[in-house]
C-alpha cells in the first residue's frame, strides 16, 4: 500500500467555509496519497493558533490581517479567499449615528487580528474598541453593553431583522477609497510541506471549491448545518457573497487588494511588519 500523507485543515464553522470544503470533507474530491482531516474553530482562534510555533495546522483559514505575523511559516493559497465586492464587515447600532458620532463610541469588535478590525482602524485610527466573541456582538449591542458593534459572517445579513441599523459598510468604504474589492480571509499553507505538496494541496482545495459550485444544491445542504439559524434562502445568499469565481481565483486585482490592504496597515502603524505576499 502506498503511504498516505495526512493533511490537517482548519477553518471556521461557517456556511461559506463548509460549502468551500464540502468536496474534501465528504471525499467527493480525492487526491491520491493525501487524506484530509478537518478542524472547525472560530477565526480569531485560528489566527492565534497559526502563530504558534511552526503553525498548528498544515492548512488554516486566516484573516488577511493575521498574515504578516505568520508569513515566515505560511504562504497564501491562490484559492479559497473570502472577498467582499463592495460589501464586508459593518458597524451597526440600535440607533442612527453619524459617522463622526460612531467614531467616538467604544465599538465591540470580533478580534484584533481580524481583517474587519484592520479595516475599521484604517477608517478611524483613533476609535476605541473592545473584543467580544463575534457571535455575541449583536446580542451585547442589543443589551446596551455597547452602542455599536463591528459584525462579520452571517450577521451582515441578519442585523436588520435583529432591529439594528447599518452605520458603515467597511467593504463599500474600501471600494470607494481604493477601487478594489476587500479581501477578508484566505487559506494559508505551511511552507515546510515543500513546494510540490503545497501545490498538490492547493489544487485539491481549488477542486473542492469548483465541485461545490458545480453541485450547489448538495453542497448547500451540507453547509446548512453550519448556517447558524439562517434559512436556506439566506444561507444561499451568504454563500454566494463569499464563495464564487473570486474564491476559485483571486484575479490580479484581488491579489493587489491583499497587498494594498497589508501595506496600508503597515504604513498606518497598525501592522508592525512589512509583508511580502506570496501565493502558491
C-alpha positions as CSV (number, residue, x, y, z in Angstrom):
1,X,0.0,0.0,0.0
2,X,1.4,3.4,-0.9
3,X,1.9,5.8,2.0
4,X,-0.9,8.2,2.7
5,X,0.0,11.7,4.0
6,X,-2.5,13.3,6.4
7,X,-3.1,17.0,5.9
8,X,-4.7,18.9,8.7
9,X,-7.1,21.6,7.6
10,X,-8.6,24.1,9.9
11,X,-11.5,26.5,9.1
12,X,-14.4,28.3,10.6
13,X,-17.7,26.6,11.3
14,X,-19.5,28.9,8.9
15,X,-21.7,28.0,6.0
16,X,-19.4,29.6,3.4
17,X,-16.3,27.7,4.7
18,X,-18.3,24.5,4.9
19,X,-19.5,25.0,1.4
20,X,-16.0,25.6,0.2
21,X,-14.6,22.5,1.8
22,X,-17.6,20.3,1.0
23,X,-15.8,18.3,-1.7
24,X,-12.8,17.5,0.6
25,X,-14.8,16.9,3.8
26,X,-17.1,14.4,2.2
27,X,-14.4,12.7,0.0
28,X,-16.2,13.8,-3.2
29,X,-12.8,15.2,-4.2
30,X,-9.8,12.9,-3.6
31,X,-6.1,13.3,-4.2
32,X,-4.1,10.1,-4.4
33,X,-1.7,9.9,-1.4
34,X,-3.4,12.5,0.6
35,X,-6.0,12.3,3.4
36,X,-7.6,15.5,4.8
37,X,-8.7,15.8,8.4
38,X,-10.8,18.9,9.4
39,X,-10.8,21.0,12.5
40,X,-13.5,23.6,13.0
41,X,-12.7,26.7,15.0
42,X,-13.6,30.4,15.1
43,X,-11.4,32.7,13.0
44,X,-9.8,34.6,15.9
45,X,-8.6,31.4,17.5
46,X,-7.3,30.1,14.1
47,X,-5.4,33.4,13.7
48,X,-3.8,32.8,17.1
49,X,-3.0,29.1,16.5
50,X,-1.3,29.9,13.2
51,X,1.2,32.0,15.1
52,X,2.1,29.1,17.5
53,X,5.5,27.5,16.8
54,X,5.6,26.3,13.2
55,X,1.8,26.6,12.8
56,X,-0.7,24.2,14.4
57,X,-2.3,23.1,11.1
58,X,-1.0,22.3,7.6
59,X,-3.7,24.5,6.1
60,X,-5.6,27.1,8.1
61,X,-8.2,29.7,7.3
62,X,-6.9,33.0,8.5
63,X,-7.8,36.7,8.4
64,X,-5.6,38.5,6.0
65,X,-4.7,40.9,8.8
66,X,-3.0,37.9,10.5
67,X,-0.8,37.0,7.5
68,X,2.1,39.4,8.3
69,X,2.5,37.7,11.7
70,X,2.8,34.2,10.1
71,X,4.4,34.9,6.7
72,X,7.6,33.1,7.6
73,X,5.7,29.9,8.4
74,X,2.9,30.1,5.9
75,X,2.2,31.1,2.3
76,X,-1.2,32.1,0.9
77,X,-3.1,29.6,-1.3
78,X,-4.2,31.1,-4.6
79,X,-7.7,30.0,-4.0
80,X,-10.2,29.9,-1.1
81,X,-10.4,33.6,-0.4
82,X,-13.4,35.4,1.0
83,X,-13.6,38.7,-0.8
84,X,-16.2,41.5,-0.4
85,X,-17.2,43.0,-3.7
86,X,-18.2,46.4,-2.3
87,X,-19.5,44.9,0.9
88,X,-18.0,43.5,4.0
89,X,-17.9,43.9,7.8
90,X,-20.3,46.5,9.1
91,X,-20.7,48.8,12.0
92,X,-24.2,48.5,13.4
93,X,-26.1,50.3,16.2
94,X,-29.6,50.3,17.6
95,X,-30.0,53.9,16.5
96,X,-28.9,56.1,13.7
97,X,-25.5,57.5,14.4
98,X,-23.5,59.8,12.2
99,X,-20.0,58.6,11.1
100,X,-18.4,61.2,13.4
101,X,-20.6,60.1,16.3
102,X,-19.7,56.4,15.9
103,X,-16.0,57.3,15.9
104,X,-16.4,58.5,19.5
105,X,-18.1,55.3,20.7
106,X,-16.5,52.1,22.1
107,X,-17.1,49.6,19.3
108,X,-17.4,45.8,20.0
109,X,-15.0,44.0,17.6
110,X,-14.6,40.3,16.8
111,X,-10.8,40.2,17.4
112,X,-7.8,42.4,16.8
113,X,-6.3,40.1,14.2
114,X,-9.5,40.1,12.1
115,X,-9.5,42.0,8.8
116,X,-12.6,43.7,10.0
117,X,-10.6,45.3,12.8
118,X,-7.9,46.3,10.4
119,X,-10.4,48.0,8.0
120,X,-12.0,49.7,11.0
121,X,-8.7,51.1,12.2
122,X,-7.8,52.3,8.7
123,X,-11.1,54.1,8.5
124,X,-10.9,55.6,12.1
125,X,-7.4,55.2,13.5
126,X,-8.3,56.6,17.0
127,X,-11.5,54.6,17.5
128,X,-11.8,52.8,20.8
129,X,-12.6,49.1,20.7
130,X,-13.3,46.1,22.9
131,X,-13.0,42.4,21.8
132,X,-16.2,40.4,22.0
133,X,-16.8,36.9,20.5
134,X,-18.2,37.5,17.0
135,X,-21.5,35.7,17.8
136,X,-22.0,37.8,20.9
137,X,-21.6,41.2,19.3
138,X,-25.2,41.6,18.1
139,X,-26.7,40.4,21.4
140,X,-24.5,42.6,23.5
141,X,-25.3,45.7,21.4
142,X,-29.0,44.9,21.8
143,X,-28.5,44.6,25.5
144,X,-26.9,48.0,25.6
145,X,-23.4,46.9,26.7
146,X,-22.1,48.7,23.6
147,X,-23.6,51.4,21.4
148,X,-22.1,50.0,18.3
149,X,-20.6,46.7,17.1
150,X,-18.5,45.6,14.1
151,X,-20.2,42.5,12.7
152,X,-18.8,39.7,10.4
153,X,-20.1,36.4,9.0
154,X,-23.9,35.9,8.8
155,X,-24.5,39.0,10.9
156,X,-24.1,41.0,7.8
157,X,-27.5,39.6,6.6
158,X,-29.3,39.3,9.9
159,X,-28.6,42.6,11.7
160,X,-31.7,44.3,10.3
161,X,-34.0,41.5,11.5
162,X,-32.5,42.0,14.9
163,X,-33.5,45.7,14.9
164,X,-30.1,47.2,14.2
165,X,-29.1,49.9,11.7
166,X,-26.0,49.9,9.5
167,X,-23.8,52.8,10.1
168,X,-20.8,51.9,7.9
169,X,-20.1,49.1,5.5
170,X,-16.3,48.7,5.5
171,X,-16.3,46.9,2.2
172,X,-18.1,49.8,0.5
173,X,-15.7,52.3,2.2
174,X,-12.7,50.3,1.0
175,X,-14.1,50.1,-2.6
176,X,-14.8,53.9,-2.6
177,X,-11.2,54.5,-1.3
178,X,-9.2,52.1,-3.4
179,X,-11.4,50.9,-6.2
180,X,-10.6,47.4,-5.1
181,X,-12.6,44.5,-3.5
182,X,-12.0,44.0,0.2
183,X,-10.0,40.7,0.9
184,X,-11.2,39.4,4.3
185,X,-10.0,35.9,4.8
186,X,-7.9,33.3,3.0
187,X,-6.3,30.0,3.4
188,X,-2.6,29.7,4.4
189,X,-0.4,26.6,3.9
190,X,2.7,25.7,5.8
191,X,5.9,26.3,3.9
192,X,7.6,23.3,5.4
193,X,5.3,20.9,3.4
194,X,7.6,21.8,0.4
195,X,6.7,23.3,-3.0
196,X,5.3,20.1,-4.5
197,X,3.0,19.2,-1.7
198,X,1.9,22.8,-1.3
199,X,0.9,22.8,-5.0
200,X,-1.0,19.5,-4.7
201,X,-2.9,20.6,-1.6
202,X,-3.8,23.9,-3.2
203,X,-5.0,22.1,-6.3
204,X,-7.2,19.9,-4.1
205,X,-8.8,22.8,-2.4
206,X,-9.4,24.5,-5.8
207,X,-11.1,21.3,-7.0
208,X,-13.2,21.2,-3.8
209,X,-14.4,24.8,-4.4
210,X,-15.2,24.1,-8.1
211,X,-17.0,20.9,-7.1
212,X,-19.2,22.8,-4.6
213,X,-20.1,25.5,-7.2
214,X,-21.0,22.8,-9.8
215,X,-23.1,20.8,-7.2
216,X,-24.6,23.8,-5.4
217,X,-27.7,22.2,-4.0
218,X,-25.9,19.2,-2.3
219,X,-23.1,21.5,-1.1
220,X,-25.6,24.0,0.3
221,X,-27.5,21.2,2.0
222,X,-24.2,20.1,3.7
223,X,-23.4,23.8,4.6
224,X,-26.8,24.3,6.2
225,X,-25.7,22.5,9.4
226,X,-23.3,25.4,9.9
227,X,-25.6,28.2,8.9
228,X,-26.4,29.5,12.5
229,X,-30.1,29.9,12.2
230,X,-30.2,31.2,8.6
231,X,-32.9,29.8,6.4
232,X,-31.9,28.1,3.2
233,X,-32.5,31.2,1.0
234,X,-30.4,33.5,3.2
235,X,-27.7,30.9,3.6
236,X,-27.6,30.6,-0.2
237,X,-27.3,34.4,-0.4
238,X,-24.4,34.4,2.2
239,X,-22.6,31.6,0.4
240,X,-22.9,33.4,-2.9
241,X,-21.4,36.5,-1.3
242,X,-18.2,34.7,-0.3
243,X,-17.8,31.6,-2.4
244,X,-17.8,32.4,-6.1
245,X,-15.4,32.8,-9.0
246,X,-13.2,35.1,-6.9
247,X,-12.8,32.2,-4.4
248,X,-11.6,29.9,-7.2
249,X,-9.0,32.5,-8.3
250,X,-8.4,35.9,-6.7
251,X,-7.6,37.6,-10.0
252,X,-4.9,40.2,-10.3
253,X,-7.0,42.9,-8.7
254,X,-7.8,40.6,-5.8
255,X,-4.1,39.8,-5.2
256,X,-3.3,43.5,-5.5
257,X,-6.1,44.2,-2.9
258,X,-4.3,41.9,-0.4
259,X,-1.0,43.7,-0.9
260,X,-2.6,47.1,-0.7
261,X,-4.5,46.3,2.5
262,X,-1.5,45.0,4.3
263,X,0.8,47.8,3.0
264,X,-1.7,50.4,4.2
265,X,-1.9,48.7,7.6
266,X,1.8,48.7,7.9
267,X,2.2,52.4,6.9
268,X,-0.6,53.3,9.3
269,X,1.3,51.7,12.1
270,X,-1.4,49.0,12.7
271,X,0.8,46.2,11.4
272,X,4.4,46.2,12.8
273,X,5.8,44.1,10.0
274,X,6.3,44.8,6.3
275,X,4.6,42.0,4.4
276,X,5.8,40.0,1.4
277,X,2.7,38.5,0.0
278,X,3.3,35.1,-1.7
279,X,0.7,32.9,-3.3
280,X,1.1,29.2,-4.0
